[in-house]
Amino acid sequence: MALTIEDGSGVADANSYVDAADARTYAAARGVVLSVTDSVVETQLILAMDYLEALDYIGAQVNNTQVLSWPRKNIIIDPDTPFPTNEIPPNLIAAECQLVVEQFNGINLQPTFNTSGGA
């Protein structure tokens, strides 16, 4: 499955905030070597997004055509600074990458999701 990366512009069909290469770079900086097969890492990124999209975020989506929760508007990061409406928080990108690392380490992000095809 191909990834469509949300870049902060409200990409209508986005399914990730990060690509497989950047996820591998994040993991490698932490001593983890992810699969060399793009489709494996891409599937893990999509499962990570499913997890992140189940969370509640403050503010509101910038437009009603975007699929993912970010970018968002009405976000204040300190008393005087609004978070830009055309950016994805670096910590959110890191969270998606960390969720891929967790899957690599055997953590099932959707424990009730059955990949065997049975009930």
N, C-alpha and C positions, 0 to 999 in steps of 0.2 A: 504494500500500500504506500502510495506516495504521500509525503507530508506537504502541507501547504502552511507556510509559516506566517503567523500574525506579526507584522512589523510595526504596529502602532497606528496603522491607517484604517483599521476596521475591516480587514480582509473578509469578504463575505463567506468564503468556504474554508477558512483556516481551521487546522486541527492540531496545531502545536505552536509553542512560542520559540522553539529551538529545533535545529536540525540535528541529524545523527552525528555529524562531524563535531559540532560544538558539544554535544552530550559526551562524546568520547574524550574530548579535550578536558572537560570538567572532571570526568571520572579519572582520567590519567593523572591529573594534578593531585588526586587523592589516593593514588596508588592502585587504582582499579582499572583493569583492561576489559572493556566491554566487547561484545561480539564484533567480529570484523564484517559480519553480514548486515548490510544496511537494513534489510527487511525485519530482522530481529530487533534491532535498536529502534526502528521506526514504530514497530508494534508496541514496544515498551514505552515509547514517548506518548503514543495515543492512549495507552492505559493510564499513564501518569496524568494526562490531560483529563481523562474521565474522572479521576480522583480530584484533581484541582477544581474542575467545573462543578463538583458536588458541594463545594464550600460556598459560604455566603461572603460577599465582599461589600464594603461600604461604597457609597457613591452610586453611579448608574452607568450603564453602557453608553458610549459616546453616540452610537447610532443604532437604529433598530434592525439594520441589515447584517450586523456582525454576528457571527456564530458564538464566539468565545466571550467570556466575561470581561476581558480587557482588550482594548483600552477602555478607561473609565473617566468620567467627569465628576466634579465635586469632591475631589480627594485633596485633603490638606495634609501635608507631611510635617509641618510644624506651624506654629501660630501665624506665620506670615507667608508661607510658600505653598501655593497649590501645586499638586503633581501634574505635569504636562498631560494633556489629553491625547497626545500622539506618541506616547511611550509605554513600554511594558516595564514594570518594576524589575530591576536586576535580581532582587530577592525572589521574585516569582519565577523567573527563568532558572535561577539556581535550584529552586524547589522542584521544578519539573525534572531537571537533571538528577537531583538527589533521589527522586522517586524512581528513576531508571536504575540508579546504583542499587537501591533497595531491592528492586526486582531481580537484578543480577545476583544479589546475595540471598535470593530465595523467598523474599517477602511477597506475598500475594496481596495486591492492592484491592482486589475484589474477591474476597474469599467465597462468595456465593456464586461467582461467575464460573460456569462449567464449560471448560474447553474440550471435553471429551465427546460432546454431542449427545450424551445421555442425560437422563433426569437426575 
